[in-house]
Amino acid sequence: MELMADGLAGHEQDFYRYVNQSSWLGGDQEYSSLNEGFPYLFNGLVPLAYGLDNDRLKAQVQQSVDYMIGHQQEDGWIGPETTPETKNLWARYPAFLGLIQLVEADPSQANTVIPAMHKFVNLMNSMLADNYTGYIEKPGDLFDASWGRVRDHDMIISLQWLYENYPANNTQVLLENMEYLNDKAYDWAYWWQDGVFIKENLDTVSSDVTNALYQYEHGVNAGQGLKALAVVNRFTHNASLLDITRTGVNWTFTYHGASSGTILADEREEGLSPYSGSELCTAVETMYSLSYLYQSMGDNEFADRCELAAFNALPVMVTPDWWGHQYVAEPNQPYSRNLTATPFYNVNTLAQSFGLEPNYPCCTVNHPQGYPKFLSASFVGVGNNGLGHALLSPVNVTTTLGNGNSVSISCNTNYPFENTLIYTISATQPFDFYVRVPTWYVANTSSITLNNNSSQFLSPDASTGMHMISLGPGQSTITYTLGASILIEPRANSTIAIHHGALLYALSIREQISVAPPKNWQNQTAYPAGYAPPESHDWTINNTTAWNYAVDPSTLKYQSKMTFNSTITDIQPLANPVFASGAPPGVITAMACEIEWPIANGVPAAVPLPGQRTCTGPSVQVTLVPYGAAKIHIAEFPTVGLSGGDERTSGGERVRRGLGWWWVEMGITAVLMVWV
């Protein structure tokens, strides 16, 4: 997050035209009639500023809030639109999410922010009562209302937050607004049913079908929509929506999920082809939805999936210094440059290159919410006297539990690069501390130790994955170690993805990097000199080593360059930045050989099928590195047998459960694991 603050996210308000010249702040620069650019950034800037306690960024937030609230219109409208034909509710959704985070971080802001929010809520109520003005398009409207109707749950979250924290004798209006929005929203329960949800590659489905369902298929909508029914359940109390949500999450990742934890959708969902792109906005919205689902439903799978996206899908799409980003990333992407053609549904030839705005600018302004919201969701309350570490990472938290117990926790760890977490905890009263145990953990090499006493095996709750340890008042030290092994995830067309713990691993490919001044996304010409800070570049990354390898999975070996001796001072610092070439401490080696693997539409074609994987050279040892550090990479591999074994596994027992297949390499056996 410090790199984010020092990089693009922390400086957009200084120079980026869709922010510092946004119509929300008195300017006239917007990339679309939705006027969403500044609200998107604000939604991420607030938790970034307060999560780091960064005075410079907090001043940016304050300046923005003062202008936004100070220019609230007499009827209550918040935003730059001044005529009925332009007043689209949608951009208020991320703006309100930013405002509620601001008040949570700094309750003194409530005196100004809460009355303004309620004034808008009352206006929204009158608009929705008037035949859904601003929510459903009417003749003469100058906006596309479909985005607000498919993302309505983001506004409902803010309305629920007001209802629970600052109702201001306005509960009936708040509930009415939730009901109005839900009544005319796109229904995710409709999409997540057999015969409607598209399980095939959408390129093979009639356009009459896909066009009619586009708002559900759109990748960012799909990421946001994962939480939709859980949000609705909170005020309708319709528990069946939770089971439908589980089905929806399962289907989304089974049929359109990337091995990095995001959703494959280069604008719309594509299937499982590793040459398909996935948008940066999709990654951060998916993370937010999955963290919300874990907090609201408690299924351990949701937290696992959130971490998978956070430690893989997000970092792979940003440069190590956080000044450049991609619009889309591909699971198999051995170079990053202006393509001669694209395999994408609706993305330009620069979209998988890194830069200021390599395609549509939404990702430039929306990506900053990723890690700050992950941090905000890291800890969860458990009952009246419990606190749990839900999303694992190094973090400090100070809070007061429901019974008045003041608790301070510091977690020192290199997770996800290493899997030991050391907690220093102080509390004024006894309380129950919980740590979440990921589903990938290896039980017999995992343990937890309190105050240097004998270590104990973990006993996580079967649903939440939480392991409880009761603590007394005063100071406690906990050492929490997760055993991990290499996991092999079968992918489409008899390919595999390779994981260790929370990290996906990809082929290490040597890079040749060149940079140029940032380009305007609309005409792909360079911005004038001095427009952007000197750190802002557009990148071209070419490969200087081969990428067309098939691997023998029976030869996979994990190696770590770091040691650990169970004391706080012995946790060695990671390289900074760590999501950079050569920086992570752990690698996986494998025997592999080059195969014929053609290019199609400017990128590696579909992975050759079994029987088409003839080695064209000798077997060699290759190195796999954490995916987030490999800006060019191959992450979904064809397999070959180079040691006399099966092409796919090292042998051993196979078991099938549910829809998915996970192979876990433990010694010489392969045991199936599944996410359902």
GIKASUL-V349178 format. One record per residue. RES is the residue in three letters. OMEGA is omega in whole degrees, 0 to 359 (none if undefined). Layout:
res: [RES RES]
omega: [OMEGA OMEGA]
This chain:
res: [MET GLU LEU MET ALA ASP GLY LEU ALA GLY HIS GLU GLN ASP PHE TYR ARG TYR VAL ASN GLN SER SER TRP LEU GLY GLY ASP GLN GLU TYR SER SER LEU ASN GLU GLY PHE PRO TYR LEU PHE ASN GLY LEU VAL PRO LEU ALA TYR GLY LEU ASP ASN ASP ARG LEU LYS ALA GLN VAL GLN GLN SER VAL ASP TYR MET ILE GLY HIS GLN GLN GLU ASP GLY TRP ILE GLY PRO GLU THR THR PRO GLU THR LYS ASN LEU TRP ALA ARG TYR PRO ALA PHE LEU GLY LEU ILE GLN LEU VAL GLU ALA ASP PRO SER GLN ALA ASN THR VAL ILE PRO ALA MET HIS LYS PHE VAL ASN LEU MET ASN SER MET LEU ALA ASP ASN TYR THR GLY TYR ILE GLU LYS PRO GLY ASP LEU PHE ASP ALA SER TRP GLY ARG VAL ARG ASP HIS ASP MET ILE ILE SER LEU GLN TRP LEU TYR GLU ASN TYR PRO ALA ASN ASN THR GLN VAL LEU LEU GLU ASN MET GLU TYR LEU ASN ASP LYS ALA TYR ASP TRP ALA TYR TRP TRP GLN ASP GLY VAL PHE ILE LYS GLU ASN LEU ASP THR VAL SER SER ASP VAL THR ASN ALA LEU TYR GLN TYR GLU HIS GLY VAL ASN ALA GLY GLN GLY LEU LYS ALA LEU ALA VAL VAL ASN ARG PHE THR HIS ASN ALA SER LEU LEU ASP ILE THR ARG THR GLY VAL ASN TRP THR PHE THR TYR HIS GLY ALA SER SER GLY THR ILE LEU ALA ASP GLU ARG GLU GLU GLY LEU SER PRO TYR SER GLY SER GLU LEU CYS THR ALA VAL GLU THR MET TYR SER LEU SER TYR LEU TYR GLN SER MET GLY ASP ASN GLU PHE ALA ASP ARG CYS GLU LEU ALA ALA PHE ASN ALA LEU PRO VAL MET VAL THR PRO ASP TRP TRP GLY HIS GLN TYR VAL ALA GLU PRO ASN GLN PRO TYR SER ARG ASN LEU THR ALA THR PRO PHE TYR ASN VAL ASN THR LEU ALA GLN SER PHE GLY LEU GLU PRO ASN TYR PRO CYS CYS THR VAL ASN HIS PRO GLN GLY TYR PRO LYS PHE LEU SER ALA SER PHE VAL GLY VAL GLY ASN ASN GLY LEU GLY HIS ALA LEU LEU SER PRO VAL ASN VAL THR THR THR LEU GLY ASN GLY ASN SER VAL SER ILE SER CYS ASN THR ASN TYR PRO PHE GLU ASN THR LEU ILE TYR THR ILE SER ALA THR GLN PRO PHE ASP PHE TYR VAL ARG VAL PRO THR TRP TYR VAL ALA ASN THR SER SER ILE THR LEU ASN ASN ASN SER SER GLN PHE LEU SER PRO ASP ALA SER THR GLY MET HIS MET ILE SER LEU GLY PRO GLY GLN SER THR ILE THR TYR THR LEU GLY ALA SER ILE LEU ILE GLU PRO ARG ALA ASN SER THR ILE ALA ILE HIS HIS GLY ALA LEU LEU TYR ALA LEU SER ILE ARG GLU GLN ILE SER VAL ALA PRO PRO LYS ASN TRP GLN ASN GLN THR ALA TYR PRO ALA GLY TYR ALA PRO PRO GLU SER HIS ASP TRP THR ILE ASN ASN THR THR ALA TRP ASN TYR ALA VAL ASP PRO SER THR LEU LYS TYR GLN SER LYS MET THR PHE ASN SER THR ILE THR ASP ILE GLN PRO LEU ALA ASN PRO VAL PHE ALA SER GLY ALA PRO PRO GLY VAL ILE THR ALA MET ALA CYS GLU ILE GLU TRP PRO ILE ALA ASN GLY VAL PRO ALA ALA VAL PRO LEU PRO GLY GLN ARG THR CYS THR GLY PRO SER VAL GLN VAL THR LEU VAL PRO TYR GLY ALA ALA LYS ILE HIS ILE ALA GLU PHE PRO THR VAL GLY LEU SER GLY GLY ASP GLU ARG THR SER GLY GLY GLU ARG VAL ARG ARG GLY LEU GLY TRP TRP TRP VAL GLU MET GLY ILE THR ALA VAL LEU MET VAL TRP VAL]
omega: [176 174 176 181 179 184 187 184 183 183 181 181 178 189 193 192 181 175 186 172 180 176 176 182 175 179 182 184 175 179 174 179 177 178 187 188 180 179 177 182 181 180 177 183 181 181 175 182 184 175 177 187 185 185 180 181 176 176 176 179 183 178 180 181 180 180 184 181 181 180 174 185 187 180 179 182 176 181 189 185 186 181 181 183 182 186 178 185 194 187 175 184 177 177 179 176 175 181 181 175 179 181 176 182 183 184 178 178 186 183 179 189 187 177 179 179 180 177 176 180 179 176 179 179 180 178 181 178 179 176 173 177 180 184 174 183 174 177 180 178 185 179 175 185 186 181 178 182 179 180 186 184 177 174 179 176 180 178 178 178 176 181 185 188 182 186 175 180 184 187 182 178 179 178 178 179 176 182 177 182 182 184 184 180 166 189 180 174 176 183 185 174 179 181 177 179 183 182 181 167 187 178 181 184 181 178 176 179 185 180 181 183 191 184 175 184 183 190 181 176 180 177 178 186 180 183 192 186 175 176 182 180 185 177 176 180 178 187 179 179 180 176 177 177 179 176 182 178 180 182 183 183 177 187 181 184 174 178 178 177 179 182 179 182 175 193 176 180 190 191 186 182 183 172 177 180 174 189 178 175 180 181 184 177 177 177 182 180 183 176 177 181 179 180 186 184 173 180 183 180 184 178 176 182 178 178 179 178 184 186 182 185 181 186 181 187 178 177 183 180 178 175 179 180 172 168 174 172 177 175 175 187 186 173 183 189 175 186 176 176 178 174 192 181 184 184 185 186 179 194 180 170 182 178 179 179 184 175 180 190 183 182 177 184 186 185 183 180 192 183 178 178 174 177 181 182 187 181 179 171 178 184 183 187 180 179 185 174 189 179 192 178 173 187 171 179 173 185 174 180 187 180 179 181 178 186 175 183 172 179 179 185 169 178 9 183 169 196 171 179 180 183 168 192 171 182 178 180 174 174 179 178 182 169 178 180 180 182 182 186 176 192 189 174 178 182 174 184 178 174 176 173 179 179 179 173 180 176 184 174 185 181 187 185 183 171 185 171 183 183 175 176 181 185 177 174 180 171 187 183 178 172 181 176 176 177 179 181 175 180 184 174 175 172 180 166 190 183 167 187 183 186 169 180 184 179 175 181 179 188 166 189 169 183 179 178 182 182 171 184 185 183 177 171 184 172 178 178 179 179 182 175 184 178 184 180 160 188 165 180 176 177 175 174 184 179 191 183 163 186 173 186 179 183 183 178 178 179 176 179 186 176 183 183 169 172 185 184 182 174 186 180 175 171 179 6 182 177 183 182 177 187 184 185 185 176 172 176 180 170 185 173 176 177 173 184 190 173 176 181 174 184 176 181 175 184 178 183 174 186 178 187 180 179 178 180 182 173 182 174 177 181 175 183 177 187 183 179 185 184 165 196 161 183 177 194 161 181 174 174 181 181 179 182 177 179 194 185 177 181 179 186 175 180 177 176 174 187 189 177 172 175 180 180 179 186 182 182 176 182 184 171 184 162 179 none]
